[in-house]
Amino acid sequence: MTQMEAARKGLLTDALREVARKESIPPEELERAVARGAVVIPANIHHRSLQPEGVGEGLRTKINVNLGVSGDCYDYSTEFEKVDLALKFGAEAIMDLSNYGATSKFRQQLIERSPAMIGTVPIYDAIGYFGGRKLAEITADDFLEVVEHHAMQGVDFMTIHAGINRRAVAHFRESGRLTNIVSRGGSLLFAWMELTGRENPFYEHYDRVVDICRTHDVTISLGDALRPGSIHDSSDAGQISELIELGALTKRAWERDVAVMVEGPGHMPINEIEANMRIQKRLCHGAPFYVLGPLVTDIGAGYDHITAAIGGAIAATYGADFLCYVTPAEHLRLPDAQDVKEGIIASKIAAHAADIAKGVRGAREIDDKMSEARRQVDWEEMYKYALDGEKARMYRESVKAEDERTCSMCGKMCAMKTTNAILNGEELVV
Amino acid sequence: MTQMEAARKGLLTDALREVARKESIPPEELERAVARGAVVIPANIHHRSLQPEGVGEGLRTKINVNLGVSGDCYDYSTEFEKVDLALKFGAEAIMDLSNYGATSKFRQQLIERSPAMIGTVPIYDAIGYFGGRKLAEITADDFLEVVEHHAMQGVDFMTIHAGINRRAVAHFRESGRLTNIVSRGGSLLFAWMELTGRENPFYEHYDRVVDICRTHDVTISLGDALRPGSIHDSSDAGQISELIELGALTKRAWERDVAVMVEGPGHMPINEIEANMRIQKRLCHGAPFYVLGPLVTDIGAGYDHITAAIGGAIAATYGADFLCYVTPAEHLRLPDAQDVKEGIIASKIAAHAADIAKGVRGAREIDDKMSEARRQVDWEEMYKYALDGEKARMYRESVKAEDERTCSMCGKMCAMKTTNAILNGEELVV
C-alpha cells in the first residue's frame, strides 16, 4: 500500500506519524493533505534506513542535493563525502544523477546508508545501463526496465519527463527560444522522439510507470523537460504547455494512489516567479512544486548558488515546497565537495527565509534565539544557532578584536555593547 | 549651485548629462526627476576625479562597498586593495567608515583616487577626530565641524542619523525590541542623548547640516538609527516612527535644494519587504531608498552576503534604488579582500536581477548575450558576459571534460549539444 493509499483509507502509517511529529502538525491534518496529494511522503518500501520527510503544503520547505558519478568525474569516495555534507547540513533529499560506471552498486550503497530520501532520473542511467547502445536503439521497454530496477532498489522519488509529448514539442518549436532545451533528460527524450519518430515513451506508457511506482511506493517527480534555460525563455508557451501536460499526468497518478511532485524552472526573472507558483498550483491541482532555482539572472556563472537562492527564496515564499540546490559550479563543472557545501547552505538559507515569510510553524524560533544571543554578545550561543557555526567561529576568531567580547568589525564601537550599557545603566567605554 | 538647484532652474549640468547618457534616458527627463528629488546625483564640488552616477527612480540599481580602517584593522594597503576590487567589479559607491588612525589622510587619498562616489558617516570619525575625548564630551558644534571637514574634503554623500530624535527614542523604548539598536552611529547618538540629556544634535541643528551640504553639494543620506537588527524587530513602531521623521527631514533639505537619500533596513522577513519599500516611498515623498540588506534571516552568519542578496533583490524589485553590500564577514569580523569581492558580486547579482524584474532599460541585454553564448556552447563569450569571468574560466578549466566543448557537469550528455544536433540535423554523439 502506498502512503497515499493508506492516507486515503484513513490509516496513520509510521512514516506519516513521524512527519507529523517533525512538523508539529496533527497527524489527521497531515493525513488529509497526503490523501488529496498536497503533501507527499516519498518512502520506497525497500528504503529501510529512511527517516521520512514530507514535502508540500504547510510544511517546512525541503532541499535536495544532487550528486553522482559521471564520465568526467567518477571518484566514488568524493561522492560519499558529498553525501556526508548533505546529511550534516540537513538536506532532506539526495538525488543520485550518476550516469557512468558502476551506477547500480553506488545507488545501492547510497540507499543503504542514507536516512535522507533518495531520488534518481532513470533516463540518465539508461544509456550506461544498456552498454554501448546508442540512444535511438534504446526501446520504451528498456526505459521502463531501468525505472523498475531503480524502484526495486529503494529509490524514493524518480524524475519522469512524461510531459514533453508531441503536443508540447510543437509548442516548444513555435515559441522561438534562445536556449531551447536545457534539461538533460528532456533533451535526450526530445532527441529520442525525433530520431525514432515515436511519442515520448514515458508519456505513451505512463500507466506502466504508475504501476511500477505503485508497487514499490515511488513518488513520481514529473520532470520539466522544457524548463527555461534563460531569462529570455521563461514563462513561454513551451514551458506552460508542458505544465498543462504535467497537471493532467498528476491526476492520472493520483487515480492509482501514486504520489506526485511537479518539477519547475529554471531561469526566471523575479517579477514572474509569484505568477509561476500560482499557475503551477492551479494547473497541477495543488501538487507539491519542486523547483531548480529559479535563477534570477543568466550572468552569475560561478555564483549561481546565489542567483538560485534569490529565486528559490521567492519561489518558496509563494508556494514552492522543495528546492533543488544549485552550486557555484552550475554551468561550469561537476561540483566538488566545497561547491556542494556552499550550495547546500545557500539553499538552506533560501528555504528557511521562505519558511519565515510563509509562516511555517516554529520557523522563527531559531532566529529569535540567535538574536537573543546577539543582544547578549554571547558568541558560543551564536555559533550554536548559525547554519554553519564552524565557519562563523573561524571567521570571528581569525581576527583578534581589541575587546574580546566584540568582533573586529566594530570593536569598541559595537552597537550592542553601547546600547546595552545605556539601557542597563553601565559605564560606556566609548 | 547644487545639482538639485541646477535641475530646478532648468540647467543641464555636465554631471546630469553624463548620468543621462549612462542610463540611456533623455536629459530633460532626468532633470525633472532630480528637481523633484526622485533621483540624486551625489557629486561634491571638490571631488574632481568623480565619474558621476545617479541613484533613484527608473535608473539602474546601484551598489555601495563599505571599507575603512578601524582600531582592530588598520592596514591602509588592504583598504586600497578593497577600493580596487570595488572599482573592478563596478561598484558605483564606496563608503569610508574609518574610525581610527589617520582617517583624514586616508579619506583624502581615497577621494583623489576614486571615480566612484564617496560616502562617509561623520559620527564614526568624530571620536577619533577629537583625540581622547569621551563621547559625552563631544559637543554639537564638534559634530558639525566633522561634517564640514568631510564636506570640504569632497565627500559626495554623508550618513546623518538625524531621525533618532526624542520622539523616535520614546517609540523605540515602547516597542519591546529583541536587538534594540544595531546601527553603530545610531547607538552612539542614543548614548550621547541619554548621557547629555539633550536632543539629537543632527536633529536640533539640522538646518546647519543642510547649509554645509548645500555649500559643497553633499547629498544627505538620512541614516536609520533604528533599523531592525533581527527578524523579530522588523517593521516595528521604532523603525516606522523614525521613518516618519526621515520623511519630514527630507522635505526640509529639499526646501534648500539639498538632495536626500533615505537609508533602510536591516533584518526583515521576505513577506514584509514590499510593504516597507512602498511605505518608504510614500512617507519620504519619493526620495531614493538606500538599503542595507535586508537580511531575510538572522542565522546566516558567515553567509550574510547571501541572506542580504535575497533581501536586496526583492527590495530593489519593489523600489529600493541603492544597495549597500554585505559580505560573508558581516556580524563576525572586518571583511578581508576576498570577503569584499564576494560581497560585491552578491550585491551586483541582486541589483541586476532586480533591474531585470523592474524593467530598467537595457538590463536584459547582457543576459540575452550570455544565453546566446550558452546555446552556441561558446565558452570565451560566456566568460565575457559573466559577472566574474575569471572565476567562471577557472572553474570550468579546473576539471577537464571528455568532450572539450562541453563541461564536466554533463559531459557528452550536454543538453545544449544534444538539442543543437537534432535541431540542426547533425549527428548525435549519445
Interface residues (C-beta under 8 A of the other chain):
Chain A: S70 G71 D72 C73 N99 Y124 I127 K134 L135 A136 L178 T179 N180 I181 V182 S183 R184 G186 S187 L188 F190 A191 E194 L195 G229 S230 I231 H232 D233 H267 P269 I270 N271 V296 T297 D298 I299 G300 A301 G302 Y303 H305 I306 T307 A309 I310 A313 I314 T317 P328 A329 E330 H331 L332 R333 L334 I345 A346 I349 A350 H352 A353 A354 I356 A357 K358 G359 R364 I366 D367 D368 M370 S371 E372 R374 R375 M382 Y385 A386 L387 D388 K391 A392 Y395 R396 S398 V399 K400 A401 E402 C407 S408 M409 C410 G411 K412 M413 C414 A415 M416 T418 T419 N420 A421 I422 L423 L428 V430
Chain B: S70 G71 D72 C73 N99 Y124 I127 K134 L135 A136 L178 T179 N180 I181 V182 S183 R184 G186 S187 L188 F190 A191 E194 L195 G229 S230 I231 H232 D233 H267 P269 I270 N271 V296 T297 D298 I299 G300 A301 G302 Y303 H305 I306 T307 A309 I310 A313 I314 T317 P328 A329 E330 H331 L332 R333 L334 I345 A346 I349 A350 H352 A353 A354 I356 A357 K358 G359 R364 I366 D367 D368 M370 S371 E372 R374 R375 M382 Y385 A386 L387 D388 K391 A392 Y395 R396 S398 V399 K400 A401 E402 C407 S408 M409 C410 G411 K412 M413 C414 A415 M416 T418 T419 N420 A421 I422 L423 L428 V430
